[in-house]
Amino acid sequence: MAVIISNISSPLDAPESTVVSAALKKAGIREKNVIRAGVYKTSLDARKRDNIHRVSSVWAELPEDMEKAVCAKHKDCAKVENHSFEPVFGDKKQQGRIAVIGFGPAGMFAALTLAEYGYNPVVFERGSDVDSRTAAVEGFWKGGEFSGQSNVQFGEGGAGTFSDGKLTTRIHDPLCRRVLEIFAEMGAPEEILTKAKPHIGTDKLRETVKNIRRRIIGLGGEVRFDSLVTDIKLRDGKIVSVTADNEEIPVCAAIAAVGHSARDTFSMLLDKGIIIEPKPFSCGARIEHTRQSVNESLYGEHAGDPMLPEGEYQLSYRKGNRAVYTFCMCPGGYVVPSQSEEKTIVTNGMSEFARDGDNSNSALVVSVSPEDFGNKPLDGVSFAADIERRAYAATGSYCAPASTVGAFLDGTASLSGASVTPSYSLGVVPVKLDDIFPSFITGMMREGLGVFSRKMRCFGDRGAVLTAPETRTSSPVRITRGEDLCALGIEGLYPCGEGAGYAGGIMSAAVDGIRCALEIMKIYKA
Ligand SMILES: Cc1cc2nc3c(=O)[nH]c(=O)nc-3n(C[C@H](O)[C@H](O)[C@H](O)COP(=O)(O)OP(=O)(O)OC[C@H]3O[C@@H](n4cnc5c(N)ncnc54)[C@H](O)[C@@H]3O)c2cc1C
C-alpha cells in the first residue's frame, strides 16, 4: 500500500522530483526508506496573483509499519484507500442476452465491465460509429445536412464525444479512479491520472472511445451502430426482450443508458408503464470571451505565462430557490451546434486537448424545476423543446440567436460592439433573448452577470457575446429505480447514467454504468 502526503506547495515549474522530496521532508520520511513515490494529484492555486503556485499531493510506498507511524504523526498524511475492484458473481443462468442501450460513457463502461467478466453484452447505439458520426457532425457544422440519428447527442461515445472531455466530478466514488485508469489505458493522456482537473479534449476522446469499443468486441461483446431500440417487452414485471431494427431480441437484463436527449425513448418507456418523474435542470446561453481576457481576469500580469494552464472559472449566485451559474467551461474552445432534432437550436461547448482556440466559453445557466414547467413526467422535456424551437423560429435557420452582453442587459438585440468573434460555426443572428426564454431565466441571467462582473473583470465586458439556447445541461427526467438499480417494479431493466437522472457528466455516467453492470453480475453467471 502507500500513503498520500497532501498540501505540498511548489513553484509552477518545479520538477516532480522536487515536489516529491518536499513531501517526504514534510512527512519526516528519509528517501532511503521509500520503495516508490510520485505526484498523485496536482492543481493550480491562482487565488493570489502575486503568488500563483501549484498544490500537489504525493503518494509514497513505504514499509507497512512506517506507513502507520507517518500517518499517526502528520495530519496531511493518509493511507491510500484500497479501491480494489472485486465483483460478486451470481449463479443464475442467463435466459437471453444482456443488452446495453446507448454507447455513451454509461453504456460504454457498463458494456466493458460485462465483457471483461465474460458476459458478452450486446450494445445498441442509435447513432453511427465515431468516424461516420464525426463526418456527419462536421458536415452539418459546415452547413451540410442535419442528421437526427448521428449528431452531437447521438452516436458512438455519446454526448460527450464532441466536448472538452473534462473529467471533473463532484461524486467521491472509489470507482472514479478505475474510470480514469481505463481512459488512460485506452489512449487518453496519462496526465489525467495526476491532474486535479483532468481533460481529454475531443480530438483524443474519439480515439479512446474506439479503443473501448475494440476491447469490448475483442472480449466477445457485440456493438450494433445505427441501431435504435424502439420497444421493450415486459412480462410479469420483468423485461423479456428489446426491439431494434425490427428485430426482437430476448434479454434477461437491459441497461437503459440513453442519455438526456432520447425524448422518443422516454415516451416509449412511459407508454410501457415505466415510472418517470420530471427533474430540475438548467437553461441559458453560452457566454463567450476572448481566451486572453479570461486569462487576464484570472492571472493578471501573469496571463500568457506558458507555465499556466488556460484559465478556467466557475461562478455561481443563488437568490431564493433559484441559482444562476457558469457550467461546462471550455477554455480555448468553441460554441457548437448540439441539437438532436430538426428545426431546433441547441448550444454546447467543446475544446481540443490543446485548448488553443481564440475564445473561451461557458454555459451561463439558470436552474428550472417542475414548479416552472409542470409536474407531468415529460413536462421538462417539452419546456426545453419549446425554447429550442423558438430559437430556430427566431432566426428561421440553423443560425443561432445571439446578443452582446450589453444589448442583453439593455433588453435589445444587437451584435455591434462585440469584443469577440462568435465561434458558432453556422453563424449567429442578433435576437432579443427575452423572446426565447421566460423572464425568470433572462432576469436571473442579468442579475448573475452583475454579480459575476464583480468577481471577474471579463464578465463586465458589454462586448462579450451570448449564443443561445443552452438547454441540455442535464436530464429533465428521472427514471425511478430501486436499491437494486432496477426501474421501480420492473425486474431486469436498469435505468442508467445521465438520461435516467443518476449522473451529470462523463465520470459519474461511467461510474453509474459500472454500478449497473455489477448489479447484473451479482445475479447471473457469465
Ligand atoms: C457538447 C457537449 C460537451 C460536453 N462536455 C462535457 C465535459 O467536458 N465533461 C463532462 O463530464 N461532461 C460533458 N458533457 C456531458 C456528458 O457528455 C454527459 O454527461 C455524458 O455523456 C452522459 O453519459 P450517458 O452515457 O449517460 O449518456 P449519453 O452520453 O448521452 O449517451 C447516450 C447514448 O444513448 C444513445 N441512445 C439514446 N436512445 C437510444 C435508443 N433508443 N436506442 C439506442 N441508442 C440510444 C444515444 O445515441 C447516445 O449515444 C458534454 C455534453 C455535450 C453535449
The ligand as a Gaussian input file, in Angstrom:
#p B3LYP/6-31G(d) Opt

LIG

0 1
 C      -21.112000      19.233000     -26.440000
 C      -21.070000      18.596000     -25.080000
 C      -19.966000      18.808000     -24.274000
 C      -19.885000      18.195000     -23.020000
 N      -18.743000      18.369000     -22.279000
 C      -18.574000      17.621000     -21.170000
 C      -17.322000      17.642000     -20.479000
 O      -16.374000      18.294000     -20.880000
 N      -17.218000      16.883000     -19.337000
 C      -18.259000      16.144000     -18.846000
 O      -18.106000      15.491000     -17.814000
 N      -19.462000      16.108000     -19.485000
 C      -19.620000      16.812000     -20.637000
 N      -20.811000      16.754000     -21.302000
 C      -21.892000      15.939000     -20.709000
 C      -21.587000      14.474000     -20.948000
 O      -21.351000      14.297000     -22.278000
 C      -22.751000      13.612000     -20.475000
 O      -22.977000      13.878000     -19.138000
 C      -22.448000      12.144000     -20.658000
 O      -22.113000      11.884000     -21.986000
 C      -23.640000      11.312000     -20.201000
 O      -23.359000       9.980000     -20.489000
 P      -24.506000       8.896000     -20.722000
 O      -23.790000       7.671000     -21.177000
 O      -25.375000       8.826000     -19.546000
 O      -25.417000       9.475000     -21.906000
 P      -25.004000       9.931000     -23.366000
 O      -23.584000      10.264000     -23.468000
 O      -25.985000      10.955000     -23.746000
 O      -25.203000       8.620000     -24.271000
 C      -26.466000       8.070000     -24.535000
 C      -26.360000       7.294000     -25.835000
 O      -27.577000       6.545000     -25.986000
 C      -27.940000       6.526000     -27.346000
 N      -29.379000       6.241000     -27.423000
 C      -30.379000       7.040000     -26.985000
 N      -31.575000       6.452000     -27.195000
 C      -31.302000       5.243000     -27.749000
 C      -32.112000       4.157000     -28.186000
 N      -33.448000       4.178000     -28.058000
 N      -31.513000       3.095000     -28.785000
 C      -30.162000       3.046000     -28.915000
 N      -29.337000       4.045000     -28.506000
 C      -29.893000       5.107000     -27.916000
 C      -27.552000       7.927000     -27.830000
 O      -27.374000       7.940000     -29.226000
 C      -26.252000       8.186000     -27.059000
 O      -25.120000       7.841000     -27.822000
 C      -20.942000      17.371000     -22.548000
 C      -22.082000      17.172000     -23.353000
 C      -22.146000      17.763000     -24.606000
 C      -23.356000      17.524000     -25.463000

